[in-house]
Amino acid sequence: MTSSESYIFLAVFAALALVALIYLLSPKMSLLDDIATRGAEIRTRLHELLLRHKYDGNTKNMVLAAYVDIALEHHKAIWQLHKSGLNGSALALVRLVWDPYLRALWINKVATAEEIEQASRDDLRFPKMSKMREDIKQSYDDDSDPEQMKKLDEFLKGVKEAWEAMCSYTHSGGLQIGRRFTFDEVKPKYTEGEIAEGLNLATLALLLLLQMFFVSMKCYEEVKEVLTLVEQNTDVAERLRNGR
């Protein structure tokens, strides 16, 4: 990746300073309808951008494109589950949108050609998430721009905290268990704030994944449009924090 490509990649973290990571740990007032509507619109637009081009058929590009398509499908499934009132299952899938994003970062700049080939055949044991985050941090390090690297470090720390909550929902942990009861009755109780945060977190992962993918494919017009979508969605994070 050239220095200009690195700059475009890291530019997303400046946007993230405004967006901020949304955690699943504490309930907030609802923005559910707005977040659900925006998320569906963003997914549709990202899919349209993806279909603008054909991508070189080497193994790395194939793996990255597959991750994008997987994430788009999981994102759509989350929306359909939410629409059907299956919010526990919807929240369980949020981590599955982040999985391909983090793997894509690792494949894009950390993995060797042999590891990429192994990943395409399911013969690769990916590093544990803590090691993967550290690999990503080191591989995308840019000593020429300390401010951007500070944002990257903050972002990865935020991912670590959010990851614990996402895993709890995915693996039927305490967050998922605690929301299966209404008082002493086995009746799911997910607040609109919790659901809104989960949907927004899934959309954030999708935006970041497509931004990275288009940088890797040298589709810079699409990179700019994705960053515009990120900036347009910054008010959602602020409204979630303020409970409006």
VOGU-267955 format. One record per residue (C-alpha): y, z, x; residue number from 1. Coordinates in nm, 2 decimals. Example, Ala and Ser with C-alpha at 12.3 -4.5 7.8 and 13.67 -1.06 7.14 Angstrom:
% residues 2
[[-0.45,0.78,1.23],1]
[[-0.11,0.71,1.37],2]
END
This chain:
% residues 244
[[0.00,0.00,0.00],1]
[[0.34,-0.10,0.14],2]
[[0.63,0.14,0.16],3]
[[0.80,-0.03,-0.13],4]
[[0.48,0.00,-0.34],5]
[[0.46,0.37,-0.25],6]
[[0.81,0.41,-0.36],7]
[[0.74,0.25,-0.70],8]
[[0.43,0.46,-0.73],9]
[[0.61,0.79,-0.65],10]
[[0.90,0.70,-0.88],11]
[[0.69,0.82,-1.17],12]
[[0.71,1.18,-1.04],13]
[[1.09,1.17,-1.08],14]
[[1.03,1.09,-1.44],15]
[[0.77,1.36,-1.46],16]
[[1.03,1.61,-1.35],17]
[[1.20,1.54,-1.68],18]
[[0.88,1.51,-1.88],19]
[[0.69,1.81,-1.73],20]
[[0.33,1.88,-1.79],21]
[[0.25,2.01,-2.13],22]
[[-0.01,2.29,-2.13],23]
[[-0.26,2.38,-2.40],24]
[[-0.24,2.75,-2.35],25]
[[0.03,2.86,-2.60],26]
[[0.11,2.75,-2.95],27]
[[0.45,2.60,-3.04],28]
[[0.61,2.46,-3.36],29]
[[0.50,2.12,-3.48],30]
[[0.62,1.78,-3.37],31]
[[0.28,1.65,-3.46],32]
[[0.37,1.35,-3.68],33]
[[0.62,1.23,-3.42],34]
[[0.39,1.27,-3.13],35]
[[0.10,1.11,-3.31],36]
[[0.31,0.81,-3.42],37]
[[0.46,0.76,-3.07],38]
[[0.13,0.80,-2.90],39]
[[-0.03,0.53,-3.11],40]
[[0.27,0.30,-3.04],41]
[[0.25,0.36,-2.67],42]
[[-0.12,0.29,-2.66],43]
[[-0.07,-0.03,-2.84],44]
[[0.20,-0.14,-2.61],45]
[[0.01,-0.05,-2.29],46]
[[-0.29,-0.25,-2.42],47]
[[-0.06,-0.55,-2.47],48]
[[0.07,-0.51,-2.11],49]
[[-0.28,-0.49,-1.98],50]
[[-0.37,-0.82,-2.15],51]
[[-0.08,-1.01,-1.99],52]
[[-0.28,-1.08,-1.67],53]
[[-0.62,-1.15,-1.54],54]
[[-0.71,-0.94,-1.24],55]
[[-0.89,-1.03,-0.92],56]
[[-1.26,-0.97,-0.96],57]
[[-1.32,-0.76,-0.65],58]
[[-1.51,-0.43,-0.70],59]
[[-1.20,-0.20,-0.67],60]
[[-1.01,-0.39,-0.93],61]
[[-1.31,-0.39,-1.16],62]
[[-1.35,-0.02,-1.13],63]
[[-0.97,0.05,-1.19],64]
[[-0.96,-0.19,-1.49],65]
[[-1.26,-0.02,-1.63],66]
[[-1.10,0.32,-1.60],67]
[[-0.79,0.19,-1.78],68]
[[-1.01,0.05,-2.07],69]
[[-1.21,0.37,-2.09],70]
[[-0.89,0.58,-2.11],71]
[[-0.74,0.36,-2.38],72]
[[-1.06,0.39,-2.59],73]
[[-1.07,0.77,-2.55],74]
[[-0.71,0.79,-2.64],75]
[[-0.77,0.59,-2.96],76]
[[-1.07,0.81,-3.04],77]
[[-0.86,1.13,-3.01],78]
[[-0.62,0.98,-3.26],79]
[[-0.90,0.89,-3.50],80]
[[-1.06,1.23,-3.47],81]
[[-0.73,1.40,-3.54],82]
[[-0.67,1.18,-3.84],83]
[[-1.01,1.29,-3.97],84]
[[-0.93,1.65,-3.93],85]
[[-1.17,1.70,-3.63],86]
[[-0.92,1.86,-3.41],87]
[[-1.17,2.06,-3.20],88]
[[-1.33,1.73,-3.10],89]
[[-1.00,1.56,-3.04],90]
[[-0.89,1.84,-2.80],91]
[[-1.23,1.82,-2.63],92]
[[-1.16,1.45,-2.54],93]
[[-0.81,1.51,-2.38],94]
[[-0.97,1.59,-2.05],95]
[[-1.16,1.26,-2.07],96]
[[-0.83,1.07,-2.06],97]
[[-0.73,1.26,-1.74],98]
[[-1.07,1.21,-1.58],99]
[[-1.03,0.83,-1.53],100]
[[-0.67,0.87,-1.42],101]
[[-0.75,1.12,-1.14],102]
[[-1.06,0.91,-1.04],103]
[[-0.84,0.60,-1.03],104]
[[-0.59,0.77,-0.80],105]
[[-0.88,0.86,-0.57],106]
[[-1.05,0.52,-0.58],107]
[[-0.71,0.34,-0.53],108]
[[-0.62,0.51,-0.20],109]
[[-0.88,0.76,-0.09],110]
[[-1.22,0.60,-0.13],111]
[[-1.38,0.37,0.12],112]
[[-1.51,0.03,0.03],113]
[[-1.86,0.17,0.03],114]
[[-1.77,0.46,-0.20],115]
[[-1.60,0.22,-0.44],116]
[[-1.91,0.01,-0.45],117]
[[-2.12,0.33,-0.51],118]
[[-1.89,0.44,-0.79],119]
[[-1.94,0.11,-0.96],120]
[[-2.31,0.17,-0.97],121]
[[-2.29,0.55,-1.05],122]
[[-2.44,0.62,-0.71],123]
[[-2.14,0.82,-0.59],124]
[[-2.10,1.20,-0.62],125]
[[-1.73,1.24,-0.67],126]
[[-1.56,1.54,-0.50],127]
[[-1.50,1.85,-0.70],128]
[[-1.16,1.84,-0.88],129]
[[-1.00,2.08,-0.63],130]
[[-1.10,1.86,-0.34],131]
[[-1.00,1.54,-0.52],132]
[[-0.65,1.68,-0.59],133]
[[-0.62,1.76,-0.22],134]
[[-0.74,1.42,-0.11],135]
[[-0.49,1.26,-0.35],136]
[[-0.21,1.47,-0.22],137]
[[-0.28,1.38,0.14],138]
[[-0.34,1.01,0.08],139]
[[-0.02,0.96,-0.12],140]
[[0.19,1.17,0.13],141]
[[0.51,1.01,0.24],142]
[[0.69,1.20,0.51],143]
[[0.99,0.97,0.47],144]
[[1.07,1.11,0.12],145]
[[1.02,1.49,0.12],146]
[[1.18,1.52,-0.23],147]
[[0.92,1.29,-0.39],148]
[[0.64,1.47,-0.21],149]
[[0.77,1.80,-0.34],150]
[[0.75,1.65,-0.69],151]
[[0.39,1.53,-0.62],152]
[[0.29,1.88,-0.51],153]
[[0.44,2.03,-0.82],154]
[[0.27,1.78,-1.03],155]
[[-0.07,1.84,-0.88],156]
[[-0.02,2.22,-0.93],157]
[[0.06,2.15,-1.29],158]
[[-0.26,1.94,-1.32],159]
[[-0.46,2.23,-1.18],160]
[[-0.33,2.47,-1.45],161]
[[-0.36,2.22,-1.73],162]
[[-0.71,2.12,-1.61],163]
[[-0.84,2.47,-1.68],164]
[[-0.73,2.46,-2.04],165]
[[-0.86,2.11,-2.09],166]
[[-1.20,2.21,-1.95],167]
[[-1.21,2.51,-2.18],168]
[[-1.18,2.27,-2.48],169]
[[-1.42,2.02,-2.34],170]
[[-1.69,2.26,-2.24],171]
[[-1.67,2.49,-2.55],172]
[[-1.50,2.76,-2.36],173]
[[-1.28,3.05,-2.47],174]
[[-0.99,2.84,-2.60],175]
[[-1.23,2.63,-2.82],176]
[[-1.43,2.94,-2.93],177]
[[-1.13,3.13,-3.03],178]
[[-1.00,2.86,-3.26],179]
[[-1.32,2.83,-3.46],180]
[[-1.23,3.14,-3.67],181]
[[-0.99,3.22,-3.94],182]
[[-0.99,3.60,-3.94],183]
[[-1.36,3.68,-3.95],184]
[[-1.46,3.35,-4.12],185]
[[-1.61,3.06,-3.92],186]
[[-1.34,2.82,-4.01],187]
[[-1.15,2.62,-3.75],188]
[[-0.79,2.72,-3.70],189]
[[-0.59,2.50,-3.46],190]
[[-0.21,2.53,-3.49],191]
[[-0.01,2.21,-3.52],192]
[[0.16,2.30,-3.19],193]
[[-0.17,2.32,-3.01],194]
[[-0.27,1.98,-3.15],195]
[[0.07,1.83,-3.07],196]
[[0.05,1.95,-2.71],197]
[[-0.30,1.80,-2.67],198]
[[-0.20,1.46,-2.81],199]
[[0.11,1.45,-2.59],200]
[[-0.10,1.55,-2.28],201]
[[-0.34,1.26,-2.35],202]
[[-0.05,1.01,-2.38],203]
[[0.10,1.13,-2.06],204]
[[-0.23,1.07,-1.87],205]
[[-0.25,0.72,-2.02],206]
[[0.11,0.64,-1.91],207]
[[0.04,0.76,-1.56],208]
[[-0.28,0.57,-1.53],209]
[[-0.13,0.24,-1.64],210]
[[0.16,0.29,-1.41],211]
[[-0.07,0.34,-1.11],212]
[[-0.29,0.05,-1.22],213]
[[0.00,-0.19,-1.24],214]
[[0.14,-0.08,-0.90],215]
[[-0.21,-0.14,-0.75],216]
[[-0.22,-0.49,-0.92],217]
[[0.14,-0.56,-0.80],218]
[[0.25,-0.62,-1.16],219]
[[0.59,-0.47,-1.11],220]
[[0.75,-0.59,-1.43],221]
[[0.48,-0.39,-1.61],222]
[[0.55,-0.09,-1.39],223]
[[0.91,-0.09,-1.49],224]
[[0.82,-0.11,-1.86],225]
[[0.57,0.18,-1.83],226]
[[0.84,0.39,-1.66],227]
[[1.07,0.30,-1.94],228]
[[0.81,0.43,-2.19],229]
[[0.78,0.75,-1.99],230]
[[1.16,0.81,-2.00],231]
[[1.17,0.73,-2.37],232]
[[0.92,1.00,-2.43],233]
[[1.09,1.28,-2.23],234]
[[1.26,1.43,-2.54],235]
[[0.91,1.52,-2.67],236]
[[0.85,1.76,-2.38],237]
[[1.19,1.92,-2.44],238]
[[1.13,1.96,-2.81],239]
[[0.78,2.11,-2.75],240]
[[0.93,2.36,-2.51],241]
[[1.20,2.45,-2.76],242]
[[0.96,2.46,-3.06],243]
[[1.14,2.19,-3.26],244]
END
